[in-house]
Amino acid sequence: MVAYRLLTLTYCTACAPYLANKGPPLLKLHSTKWPDHRFNSSKTSDLEPRVQECHQVLSEIKGPFDLMFKFSSWPKLLRVTAYCKRFVDAFHFKYSKCLQSKPQCLPPSPSTLEIQKAGIFWIKYVQVSSFSLELQALRQNEGIAQNSPLENVNPFFDAIKLLRLRARSRHAHISFDEKHPIILPQHPLSNMLDVYAHIRSLHGGLQLTLHKLRQRFCILRAHPLVEGLIKDCFEYARERTTLSQELMGALPDFRVTPNRLFTHTG
């Protein structure tokens, strides 16, 4: 390899003055007399034609829907889901065969209805993935198994097929969500809801966070979940720190010695 490079370098050095002044003799001829270096396929016509088949296999990988695990904030997850829903709707509208209606001009930020639909989507997703047997039993008007975590909860379906708690306070003058909160298991989505309730309560204590959470959701075994969250909250720990108190000095003798009235004044 080294010898080939030295030979090439020597040849180029020797021919450089000739090529720079006059160029190759080929350039003095007419272009019709230039040699033809095109590929001649007649020489390879005796090759055996061979047909090769190529098979492409497409495998669909079905895994868990991990969009919620990419966010730790409940409002941010709802906004991202609303934008994804917009993209899917626009894609279906563009490639659908029946284009009877015109596309709507949507605002840049998601509306309240879109945020509500995104929240319902995630709540249904968690309930189906965690309470599949219980949901099937309720649809078939059957009893829930004794080893189910929903045995003592008495759940029911609402108008939009969400699993809710049948509480005894259904005659109270409060909102429907407070009367019959949505049932959720211990799930990463439940952790996001706990954090959101803790922030809405202005980093309140255990009972205040549970009260904010139970205004809409009934998370199974939520007490230890919220308690562990509050212990890890830096803002709560900073606001609830006890200030150090200075030691008081000893009282003077006339403060502790019984005397007549107005013996020591001023």
Helices and strands as residue ranges (DSSP letters): H 2-21, G 25-28, G 31-33, G 41-44, G 68-70, H 74-95, H 112-130, H 132-139, E 155-157, E 163-165, H 176-179, E 182-184, H 188-200, H 206-213, E 217-219, H 222-231, H 234-239, H 253-256
